C-alpha cells in the first residue's frame, strides 16, 4: 500500500514535568516515525504538544492525559503498557480513555481490557530498525567488555532473577539510575548480550526493548514463561531461558563454545526479517480516524481562553503557550513586551490559524517569567488587555530576599510584596484608565513551592484579577495624568524646534503649545 506524499501524522510523547522515564517512550516513537516515513508520510514529533491539523498518535497517555483535549485535537492512543490480570496497575481514567478513543496496541491480550471488539484494534509489531545499526560502530561480540547488561525498572521479581543468574558465575551490569537514549545505547553496544526479564506476572513480551537491542547489533537473552507470546519475528532471534532452565543456561550455554556464533546468526535473521503490513494499516487507520472526528475535534472554543506565558519545560497541553524563543517550541512565538494591537492574527504550528482578541482570556499563568522580561509594564498592559473582566493572572516569581532571586543570570529584576502596587493601586502611573488589576490572593512559597511563612519564602504566588476602575479611581487617574486622562489634546511641538537644523525660514507665528477643548 502506498500513500500520497502529503499524508501526515504527529507523534506526541507525554512527559509529566521532570519525569525522566518518559524518554523510554522515544524508542517506540522513533520506530513509528521511521516506518511511516518509509511509507511516504510526513511525520512530526513533539513532547506534550498536539497538532490540530493532523492525526496525533499519543505515547504515554497512562502518565496523565486530559480527555477534553480530544475536543480540539484528533488523537489515537498507542498503548505500550501491559494490561489485564497480572499486568500494570494503571489509573482507571486511563482505561476509560482507551475505551472511548481510537487505540493502537502491540499485544492482542491487552485489547480485552478496554475494547468490546478486541479483534478490531489495530496491532503493530516492532521489527528491525536500520537507523540504529548505523548509529554506532559496535565492536565484535567477543571483544565486548560487558558480560551481560540489564536496563529497566527494578522490582523484587527482577532482582531475584538477576541474583540467581549471578550465582551461576555471570556478571550482570545494572545502572544505578535511569539511563536512556544514546547514553544507554553506548553501553548496549559494549555488551555481549542484554538480559530481558519480565516486570509483571502477565509476562507480555517486551517488544520495544527487544527490537531496539537487536537492531543495535547486540544479542538478547530473555526469560520465557507459559504466558510469553513473542511473535514469529522474535522466536528465532532470541536466546530463551525459563525458570526451570535458568541455571543450566547461564552456567553451561551462555557465552560458551558456539554461543556467540549462534547469536550472530540470530541477529542476522532479525535483520533480514520482513515486516508485515501493520504500519500501512496503522497509517490508514489514523487517516480514517482523522476524517471521522475532524468535525467533532475542531472545537469552536478559542484557544486563547487559557494563556501560558513561557512554554519550555512546563508546557501546558490544551493551553495557548506563548514564548519569545522558537527553541522553546511554543504554540505561538510572541513578545508581549512589545506594543500589540488586538485583534491580531497568527499562525501556530500546533493550533493552526488563530486570532487573539482583547477581553477573551479567562486565565493567564506566568511561571517564573516576570523577573526575565525586558519591559514588564508593557507585558502587564498586554495581559490586562487580553483578559476579560473578572479574568485572572496567576504569577509565580522568586522572592528578592532569597538566593533564588538572582541565581539565574538572565534575571533583570527582583520582586517583593510591594512589586504589584503599580498594577493595582497606582495603575494611573502606567497610563491605565478603564481597567486595573486587583490583588485576589498572595502566598509565600518555600523552595518546594509549598505555602510557608515569609521568613522561609523562596517564591511568591500572586493572583491578580482584572477589574473595571471605579469613578473615584478614574478621578484620581485624571488628576494625576498630565492630560487629565485624555481630556486635553496632546502638546504639539513647534515646527521650528523640529526643523531647527533644516534650511528655510521658521514660521512667522509659532503654534500654540496647548489648545483646550471647548467647554460646550
VOKOLTI-914851 format. One line per field, with one value per residue (C-alpha): residue number from 1; residue in one letter; x, y negated, z negated. Coordinates in nm, 2 decimals. Layout:
<nodes>
pos	NUM; ... $
code	a; ... $
east	X; ... $
north	Y; ... $
up	Z; ... $
</nodes>
This chain:
<nodes>
pos	1; 2; 3; 4; 5; 6; 7; 8; 9; 10; 11; 12; 13; 14; 15; 16; 17; 18; 19; 20; 21; 22; 23; 24; 25; 26; 27; 28; 29; 30; 31; 32; 33; 34; 35; 36; 37; 38; 39; 40; 41; 42; 43; 44; 45; 46; 47; 48; 49; 50; 51; 52; 53; 54; 55; 56; 57; 58; 59; 60; 61; 62; 63; 64; 65; 66; 67; 68; 69; 70; 71; 72; 73; 74; 75; 76; 77; 78; 79; 80; 81; 82; 83; 84; 85; 86; 87; 88; 89; 90; 91; 92; 93; 94; 95; 96; 97; 98; 99; 100; 101; 102; 103; 104; 105; 106; 107; 108; 109; 110; 111; 112; 113; 114; 115; 116; 117; 118; 119; 120; 121; 122; 123; 124; 125; 126; 127; 128; 129; 130; 131; 132; 133; 134; 135; 136; 137; 138; 139; 140; 141; 142; 143; 144; 145; 146; 147; 148; 149; 150; 151; 152; 153; 154; 155; 156; 157; 158; 159; 160; 161; 162; 163; 164; 165; 166; 167; 168; 169; 170; 171; 172; 173; 174; 175; 176; 177; 178; 179; 180; 181; 182; 183; 184; 185; 186; 187; 188; 189; 190; 191; 192; 193; 194; 195; 196; 197; 198; 199; 200; 201; 202; 203; 204; 205; 206; 207; 208; 209; 210; 211; 212; 213; 214; 215; 216; 217; 218; 219; 220; 221; 222; 223; 224; 225; 226; 227; 228; 229; 230; 231; 232; 233; 234; 235; 236; 237; 238; 239; 240; 241; 242; 243; 244; 245; 246; 247; 248; 249; 250; 251; 252; 253; 254; 255; 256; 257; 258; 259; 260; 261; 262; 263; 264; 265; 266; 267; 268; 269; 270; 271; 272; 273; 274; 275; 276; 277; 278; 279; 280; 281; 282; 283; 284; 285; 286; 287; 288; 289; 290; 291; 292; 293; 294; 295; 296; 297; 298; 299; 300; 301; 302; 303; 304; 305; 306; 307; 308; 309; 310; 311; 312; 313; 314; 315; 316; 317; 318; 319; 320; 321; 322; 323; 324; 325; 326; 327; 328; 329; 330; 331; 332; 333; 334; 335; 336; 337; 338; 339; 340; 341; 342; 343; 344; 345; 346; 347; 348; 349; 350; 351; 352; 353; 354; 355; 356; 357; 358; 359; 360; 361; 362; 363; 364; 365; 366; 367; 368; 369; 370; 371; 372; 373; 374; 375; 376; 377; 378; 379; 380; 381; 382; 383; 384; 385; 386; 387; 388; 389; 390; 391; 392; 393; 394; 395; 396; 397; 398; 399; 400; 401; 402; 403; 404; 405; 406; 407; 408; 409; 410; 411; 412; 413; 414; 415; 416; 417; 418; 419; 420; 421; 422; 423; 424; 425; 426; 427; 428; 429; 430; 431; 432; 433; 434; 435; 436; 437; 438; 439; 440; 441; 442; 443; 444; 445; 446; 447; 448; 449; 450; 451; 452; 453; 454; 455; 456; 457; 458; 459; 460; 461; 462; 463; 464; 465; 466; 467; 468; 469; 470; 471; 472; 473; 474; 475; 476; 477; 478; 479; 480; 481; 482; 483; 484; 485; 486; 487; 488; 489; 490; 491; 492; 493; 494; 495; 496; 497; 498; 499; 500; 501; 502; 503; 504; 505; 506; 507; 508; 509; 510; 511; 512; 513; 514; 515; 516; 517; 518; 519; 520 $
code	x; x; x; x; x; x; x; x; x; x; x; x; x; x; x; x; x; x; x; x; x; x; x; x; x; x; x; x; x; x; x; x; x; x; x; x; x; x; x; x; x; x; x; x; x; x; x; x; x; x; x; x; x; x; x; x; x; x; x; x; x; x; x; x; x; x; x; x; x; x; x; x; x; x; x; x; x; x; x; x; x; x; x; x; x; x; x; x; x; x; x; x; x; x; x; x; x; x; x; x; x; x; x; x; x; x; x; x; x; x; x; x; x; x; x; x; x; x; x; x; x; x; x; x; x; x; x; x; x; x; x; x; x; x; x; x; x; x; x; x; x; x; x; x; x; x; x; x; x; x; x; x; x; x; x; x; x; x; x; x; x; x; x; x; x; x; x; x; x; x; x; x; x; x; x; x; x; x; x; x; x; x; x; x; x; x; x; x; x; x; x; x; x; x; x; x; x; x; x; x; x; x; x; x; x; x; x; x; x; x; x; x; x; x; x; x; x; x; x; x; x; x; x; x; x; x; x; x; x; x; x; x; x; x; x; x; x; x; x; x; x; x; x; x; x; x; x; x; x; x; x; x; x; x; x; x; x; x; x; x; x; x; x; x; x; x; x; x; x; x; x; x; x; x; x; x; x; x; x; x; x; x; x; x; x; x; x; x; x; x; x; x; x; x; x; x; x; x; x; x; x; x; x; x; x; x; x; x; x; x; x; x; x; x; x; x; x; x; x; x; x; x; x; x; x; x; x; x; x; x; x; x; x; x; x; x; x; x; x; x; x; x; x; x; x; x; x; x; x; x; x; x; x; x; x; x; x; x; x; x; x; x; x; x; x; x; x; x; x; x; x; x; x; x; x; x; x; x; x; x; x; x; x; x; x; x; x; x; x; x; x; x; x; x; x; x; x; x; x; x; x; x; x; x; x; x; x; x; x; x; x; x; x; x; x; x; x; x; x; x; x; x; x; x; x; x; x; x; x; x; x; x; x; x; x; x; x; x; x; x; x; x; x; x; x; x; x; x; x; x; x; x; x; x; x; x; x; x; x; x; x; x; x; x; x; x; x; x; x; x; x; x; x; x; x; x; x; x; x; x; x; x; x; x; x; x; x; x; x; x; x; x; x; x; x; x; x; x; x; x; x; x; x; x; x; x; x; x; x; x; x; x; x; x; x; x; x; x; x; x $
east	0.00; 0.14; 0.04; 0.04; 0.35; 0.12; -0.01; 0.08; 0.09; 0.21; 0.37; 0.32; 0.53; 0.36; 0.60; 0.50; 0.73; 1.07; 0.96; 1.27; 1.12; 0.91; 1.23; 1.17; 0.88; 1.12; 1.24; 0.89; 0.81; 1.12; 1.03; 0.68; 0.84; 1.08; 0.81; 0.56; 0.83; 0.92; 0.56; 0.59; 0.42; 0.53; 0.59; 0.64; 0.72; 0.70; 0.69; 0.34; 0.24; -0.06; -0.15; -0.49; -0.45; -0.33; -0.39; -0.20; -0.06; -0.01; 0.26; 0.24; -0.11; -0.11; 0.11; -0.18; -0.39; -0.68; -0.96; -1.11; -0.81; -0.97; -1.23; -0.97; -0.71; -0.78; -0.60; -0.51; -0.35; -0.06; -0.08; 0.26; 0.15; 0.07; -0.30; -0.52; -0.46; -0.11; -0.02; 0.04; -0.19; -0.29; -0.53; -0.90; -0.90; -0.65; -0.86; -1.17; -0.97; -0.88; -1.25; -1.37; -1.09; -0.91; -0.62; -0.32; -0.17; 0.12; -0.02; -0.35; -0.41; -0.42; -0.72; -0.97; -0.91; -1.06; -1.25; -1.57; -1.43; -1.06; -1.02; -1.08; -0.80; -0.51; -0.19; 0.17; 0.49; 0.84; 1.10; 1.44; 1.54; 1.83; 1.88; 2.00; 2.27; 2.42; 2.42; 2.71; 3.02; 2.98; 3.28; 3.27; 3.08; 3.38; 3.56; 3.29; 3.38; 3.03; 2.93; 2.55; 2.36; 2.03; 1.84; 1.49; 1.29; 1.38; 1.14; 1.17; 1.09; 1.36; 1.61; 1.56; 1.61; 1.93; 2.06; 2.01; 2.20; 2.49; 2.52; 2.60; 2.91; 2.78; 2.83; 2.52; 2.57; 2.29; 2.26; 2.24; 1.99; 1.77; 1.96; 1.80; 1.89; 2.24; 2.39; 2.22; 2.29; 2.66; 2.65; 2.43; 2.69; 2.96; 2.77; 2.78; 2.41; 2.12; 1.91; 1.53; 1.32; 0.95; 0.84; 0.49; 0.34; 0.15; 0.49; 0.39; 0.70; 0.88; 0.90; 1.03; 1.34; 1.39; 1.37; 1.60; 1.87; 1.87; 1.87; 2.18; 2.36; 2.35; 2.21; 1.91; 1.87; 1.52; 1.31; 1.01; 0.70; 0.39; 0.23; 0.50; 0.39; 0.68; 0.56; 0.72; 0.99; 1.14; 1.11; 1.44; 1.62; 1.65; 1.81; 1.54; 1.55; 1.28; 1.26; 1.35; 1.64; 1.79; 2.09; 2.17; 2.15; 2.38; 2.63; 2.66; 2.54; 2.57; 2.90; 3.03; 3.15; 2.93; 2.70; 2.83; 2.83; 2.47; 2.39; 2.54; 2.32; 2.02; 2.10; 2.12; 1.79; 1.63; 1.79; 1.65; 1.31; 1.04; 0.79; 0.42; 0.18; 0.08; 0.21; 0.04; -0.28; -0.19; -0.14; -0.46; -0.64; -0.50; -0.64; -0.98; -1.00; -0.89; -1.15; -1.43; -1.35; -1.23; -1.56; -1.61; -1.25; -1.24; -1.36; -1.51; -1.37; -1.10; -0.75; -0.67; -0.91; -0.61; -0.28; 0.06; 0.35; 0.67; 0.64; 0.98; 1.00; 0.64; 0.44; 0.07; -0.13; -0.46; -0.34; -0.21; 0.16; 0.34; 0.72; 0.97; 1.20; 1.14; 1.36; 1.10; 0.86; 0.57; 0.23; 0.29; 0.61; 0.51; 0.68; 0.42; 0.68; 0.63; 0.32; 0.04; -0.28; -0.58; -0.73; -0.42; -0.40; -0.12; -0.01; 0.06; 0.25; 0.01; -0.32; -0.31; -0.45; -0.58; -0.67; -0.61; -0.88; -0.89; -1.11; -1.12; -0.89; -1.01; -0.67; -0.31; -0.03; 0.32; 0.56; 0.90; 0.87; 0.83; 1.18; 1.32; 1.12; 1.26; 0.95; 0.74; 0.48; 0.42; 0.37; 0.14; -0.06; -0.10; -0.21; -0.46; -0.60; -0.63; -0.81; -1.19; -1.32; -1.30; -1.02; -0.72; -0.35; -0.15; 0.21; 0.50; 0.83; 1.13; 1.13; 1.40; 1.54; 1.60; 1.91; 1.69; 1.61; 1.94; 2.07; 1.96; 2.19; 1.90; 1.72; 1.69; 1.49; 1.40; 1.05; 0.88; 0.54; 0.52; 0.60; 0.23; 0.12; 0.17; -0.07; -0.33; -0.33; -0.11; -0.23; -0.26; 0.13; 0.12; -0.13; -0.42; -0.76; -1.06; -0.93; -0.67; -0.56; -0.70; -0.49; -0.70; -0.45; -0.09; 0.11; 0.47; 0.61; 0.92; 1.17; 0.92; 0.65; 0.46; 0.29; 0.50; 0.58; 0.76; 1.08; 1.11; 0.99; 1.18; 0.90; 0.58; 0.25; 0.02; -0.32; -0.45; -0.80; -0.89; -1.15; -1.30; -1.19; -1.44; -1.54; -1.33; -1.03; -1.09; -1.09; -0.76; -0.62; -0.74; -0.60; -0.26; -0.22; -0.07; -0.36; -0.63; -0.65; -0.73; -0.93; -0.66; -0.52; -0.15; 0.11; 0.22; 0.60; 0.66; 0.78; 1.09; 1.20; 1.16; 1.34; 1.59; 1.87; 1.68; 1.73; 1.45; 1.27; 1.09; 0.72; 0.62; 0.39; 0.47; 0.18; 0.02; 0.16; -0.18; -0.53; -0.81; -1.13; -1.44; -1.64; -1.95 $
north	0.00; -0.34; -0.68; -1.03; -1.24; -1.47; -1.20; -1.34; -1.22; -1.38; -1.18; -1.32; -1.19; -1.26; -1.37; -1.50; -1.77; -1.62; -1.26; -1.10; -0.77; -0.93; -0.90; -0.53; -0.61; -0.76; -0.42; -0.32; -0.67; -0.68; -0.34; -0.47; -0.77; -0.55; -0.32; -0.59; -0.79; -0.47; -0.48; -0.84; -1.01; -1.34; -1.29; -1.54; -1.47; -1.67; -1.64; -1.71; -1.91; -1.82; -1.94; -2.03; -1.98; -1.61; -1.29; -1.27; -0.94; -0.98; -0.78; -0.76; -0.87; -0.65; -0.91; -1.16; -1.29; -1.54; -1.37; -1.71; -1.77; -1.53; -1.80; -2.02; -1.76; -1.43; -1.17; -0.80; -0.64; -0.40; -0.16; -0.01; 0.10; 0.45; 0.46; 0.72; 0.98; 0.97; 0.66; 0.29; 0.13; -0.18; -0.46; -0.37; -0.70; -0.56; -0.25; -0.47; -0.69; -0.38; -0.26; -0.59; -0.65; -0.51; -0.28; -0.11; 0.18; 0.42; 0.71; 0.88; 0.98; 0.61; 0.53; 0.72; 0.47; 0.18; 0.29; 0.49; 0.57; 0.66; 0.81; 0.47; 0.29; 0.23; 0.42; 0.34; 0.53; 0.38; 0.51; 0.43; 0.06; -0.01; -0.36; -0.22; 0.02; -0.28; -0.50; -0.33; -0.14; 0.17; 0.39; 0.77; 0.97; 1.15; 0.81; 0.65; 0.58; 0.61; 0.97; 0.92; 0.59; 0.52; 0.19; 0.10; 0.05; 0.28; 0.47; 0.77; 1.02; 0.89; 0.86; 1.22; 1.34; 1.14; 1.28; 1.63; 1.55; 1.41; 1.71; 1.91; 1.70; 1.44; 1.07; 0.86; 0.49; 0.28; -0.10; -0.29; -0.53; -0.58; -0.60; -0.64; -0.75; -0.74; -0.73; -0.39; -0.27; -0.33; -0.06; 0.18; 0.20; 0.28; 0.58; 0.94; 0.96; 0.77; 0.95; 0.93; 1.04; 0.97; 0.70; 0.83; 1.17; 1.12; 1.18; 0.99; 0.99; 0.66; 0.59; 0.23; 0.34; 0.64; 0.46; 0.18; 0.41; 0.64; 0.35; 0.22; 0.55; 0.68; 1.03; 1.06; 1.33; 1.34; 1.51; 1.70; 1.82; 2.00; 1.66; 1.51; 1.47; 1.31; 1.33; 1.50; 1.24; 1.30; 1.67; 1.75; 1.42; 1.45; 1.70; 1.81; 1.95; 2.05; 2.06; 2.43; 2.39; 2.06; 2.21; 2.46; 2.19; 1.94; 2.19; 2.41; 2.23; 1.85; 1.74; 2.09; 2.25; 2.17; 1.93; 1.60; 1.75; 1.86; 1.52; 1.35; 1.57; 1.47; 1.10; 1.16; 1.34; 1.05; 0.80; 0.97; 1.04; 0.88; 0.67; 0.74; 0.46; 0.35; -0.01; -0.05; 0.04; -0.18; -0.48; -0.42; -0.38; -0.72; -0.88; -0.72; -0.83; -1.18; -1.21; -1.08; -1.30; -1.61; -1.79; -1.69; -1.77; -2.11; -2.28; -2.63; -2.73; -3.00; -2.87; -3.19; -3.12; -2.98; -3.15; -3.02; -3.26; -3.06; -2.72; -2.54; -2.26; -2.32; -2.34; -2.30; -2.09; -2.25; -2.60; -2.85; -2.85; -3.17; -3.23; -3.46; -3.18; -2.94; -2.69; -2.66; -2.51; -2.74; -2.73; -3.10; -3.29; -3.63; -3.90; -4.06; -4.31; -4.48; -4.70; -4.49; -4.58; -4.35; -4.16; -4.01; -3.70; -3.44; -3.10; -2.84; -2.52; -2.33; -2.53; -2.64; -2.98; -3.18; -3.52; -3.69; -3.93; -4.18; -4.07; -3.70; -3.53; -3.37; -3.29; -3.38; -3.18; -3.33; -3.09; -3.25; -3.48; -3.84; -3.85; -3.80; -4.03; -4.35; -4.57; -4.45; -4.74; -4.67; -4.30; -4.36; -4.60; -4.34; -4.08; -4.33; -4.39; -4.02; -3.93; -3.96; -4.15; -3.90; -3.71; -3.61; -3.63; -3.39; -3.48; -3.29; -3.47; -3.44; -3.65; -3.91; -3.81; -3.46; -3.34; -3.21; -3.57; -3.62; -3.27; -3.28; -3.50; -3.61; -3.78; -4.15; -4.24; -4.11; -4.13; -4.16; -4.21; -4.57; -4.49; -4.47; -4.82; -4.98; -4.73; -4.76; -5.09; -5.31; -5.19; -5.55; -5.58; -5.32; -5.51; -5.27; -5.42; -5.19; -4.87; -4.77; -4.46; -4.37; -4.16; -3.84; -3.62; -3.64; -3.34; -3.29; -2.97; -2.77; -2.60; -2.32; -2.57; -2.49; -2.78; -2.90; -3.20; -3.50; -3.41; -3.08; -3.21; -3.15; -3.24; -3.44; -3.33; -3.62; -3.61; -3.93; -3.99; -4.23; -4.47; -4.80; -5.11; -5.30; -5.66; -5.76; -5.58; -5.75; -6.08; -6.00; -5.90; -6.22; -6.42; -6.26; -6.24; -6.54; -6.55; -6.47; -6.12; -6.24; -6.55; -6.77; -6.74; -6.64; -6.91; -6.99; -7.05; -7.38; -7.33; -7.55; -7.30; -7.00; -7.17; -7.39; -7.24; -7.25; -7.53; -7.78; -8.04; -7.95; -8.01; -8.36; -8.26; -7.95; -7.72; -7.73; -7.48; -7.37; -7.43; -7.35; -7.18; -7.39; -7.39; -7.33 $
up	0.00; 0.09; -0.04; 0.10; 0.00; -0.19; -0.43; -0.77; -1.13; -1.45; -1.73; -2.08; -2.38; -2.71; -2.98; -3.32; -3.44; -3.53; -3.47; -3.32; -3.23; -2.95; -2.75; -2.74; -2.50; -2.24; -2.12; -2.01; -1.87; -1.66; -1.51; -1.43; -1.26; -1.06; -0.94; -0.85; -0.66; -0.47; -0.35; -0.23; -0.52; -0.67; -1.04; -1.32; -1.68; -2.00; -2.38; -2.52; -2.21; -1.99; -1.65; -1.53; -1.16; -1.15; -1.34; -1.67; -1.79; -2.17; -2.35; -2.73; -2.80; -3.11; -3.27; -3.26; -2.97; -2.98; -2.78; -2.69; -2.47; -2.22; -2.16; -1.99; -1.88; -1.69; -1.89; -1.86; -2.17; -2.13; -2.43; -2.52; -2.88; -2.99; -3.07; -3.23; -3.50; -3.64; -3.44; -3.53; -3.79; -3.59; -3.68; -3.59; -3.40; -3.15; -3.08; -3.04; -2.80; -2.59; -2.59; -2.45; -2.20; -1.90; -2.01; -1.85; -2.05; -2.02; -2.22; -2.14; -2.51; -2.61; -2.39; -2.60; -2.89; -2.70; -2.39; -2.34; -1.99; -2.06; -1.72; -1.56; -1.75; -1.51; -1.61; -1.53; -1.57; -1.62; -1.38; -1.26; -1.27; -1.03; -1.16; -1.49; -1.34; -1.15; -1.46; -1.65; -1.55; -1.77; -1.84; -1.77; -2.02; -2.16; -2.21; -2.43; -2.79; -2.95; -3.02; -3.05; -3.07; -3.23; -3.20; -3.30; -3.62; -3.90; -4.13; -4.36; -4.08; -3.85; -4.13; -4.24; -3.89; -3.85; -4.18; -4.05; -3.73; -3.91; -4.13; -3.81; -3.78; -3.53; -3.59; -3.53; -3.49; -3.62; -3.60; -3.93; -3.79; -3.48; -3.15; -2.81; -2.46; -2.32; -2.66; -2.72; -2.37; -2.42; -2.69; -2.49; -2.20; -2.46; -2.59; -2.47; -2.54; -2.71; -2.96; -2.93; -3.22; -3.29; -3.54; -3.57; -3.61; -3.29; -3.12; -2.80; -2.57; -2.59; -2.21; -2.25; -2.44; -2.21; -1.87; -1.99; -2.13; -1.83; -1.58; -1.76; -1.68; -2.04; -2.12; -2.36; -2.61; -2.75; -3.02; -2.89; -3.08; -2.97; -2.92; -2.69; -2.33; -2.15; -1.79; -1.49; -1.43; -1.77; -1.81; -1.62; -1.70; -2.08; -2.32; -2.56; -2.91; -3.16; -3.53; -3.52; -3.27; -3.41; -3.60; -3.32; -3.05; -3.22; -3.36; -3.06; -2.75; -2.78; -2.62; -2.59; -2.27; -1.98; -2.17; -2.01; -1.66; -1.71; -1.85; -1.54; -1.32; -1.52; -1.47; -1.10; -1.10; -1.27; -1.03; -0.72; -0.86; -0.65; -0.83; -0.77; -0.67; -1.03; -0.98; -0.65; -0.83; -1.12; -0.89; -0.71; -1.04; -1.15; -0.84; -0.88; -1.24; -1.15; -0.88; -1.11; -1.41; -1.24; -1.27; -1.63; -1.73; -1.56; -1.88; -1.83; -2.17; -2.15; -2.22; -2.40; -2.68; -2.88; -2.81; -2.95; -2.92; -2.88; -2.73; -2.77; -3.04; -3.17; -2.85; -2.93; -2.68; -2.59; -2.68; -2.43; -2.53; -2.44; -2.44; -2.28; -2.18; -1.89; -2.07; -2.35; -2.08; -2.19; -2.03; -1.95; -1.93; -2.05; -2.26; -2.49; -2.60; -2.26; -2.18; -2.04; -1.86; -1.91; -1.74; -1.58; -1.36; -1.40; -1.26; -1.52; -1.44; -1.67; -1.68; -1.32; -1.22; -1.52; -1.64; -1.97; -2.09; -2.37; -2.66; -2.55; -2.80; -3.13; -3.28; -3.23; -3.40; -3.42; -3.60; -3.67; -3.38; -3.51; -3.65; -3.30; -3.07; -2.92; -2.95; -3.24; -3.23; -2.86; -2.92; -3.20; -2.99; -2.71; -2.97; -3.11; -2.76; -2.67; -2.99; -3.02; -3.32; -3.61; -3.44; -3.65; -3.61; -3.82; -3.88; -4.04; -4.09; -4.32; -4.64; -4.64; -4.98; -4.88; -4.69; -4.41; -4.31; -4.15; -4.08; -3.72; -3.51; -3.29; -3.58; -3.53; -3.84; -4.19; -4.33; -4.67; -4.82; -4.70; -4.34; -4.25; -4.37; -4.03; -3.87; -4.15; -4.34; -4.13; -3.79; -3.66; -3.66; -3.37; -3.17; -3.25; -3.30; -3.24; -3.40; -3.66; -3.85; -4.19; -4.42; -4.48; -4.66; -4.78; -4.91; -5.02; -4.89; -5.00; -4.77; -4.72; -4.62; -4.94; -5.12; -5.41; -5.64; -5.49; -5.68; -5.49; -5.15; -4.83; -4.59; -4.58; -4.43; -4.33; -4.17; -4.01; -3.88; -3.60; -3.73; -3.60; -3.77; -3.99; -3.93; -4.23; -4.08; -3.75; -3.92; -4.07; -3.73; -3.57; -3.85; -3.83; -3.45; -3.26; -3.01; -3.26; -3.10; -2.75; -2.82; -2.68; -2.33; -2.32; -2.31; -1.96; -1.92; -1.73; -1.38; -1.45; -1.72; -1.49; -1.20; -1.37; -1.17; -0.84; -0.58; -0.52; -0.73; -1.05; -1.07; -1.15; -1.43; -1.64; -1.70; -2.05; -2.29; -2.43; -2.29; -2.54; -2.43; -2.41; -2.73; -2.51 $
</nodes>
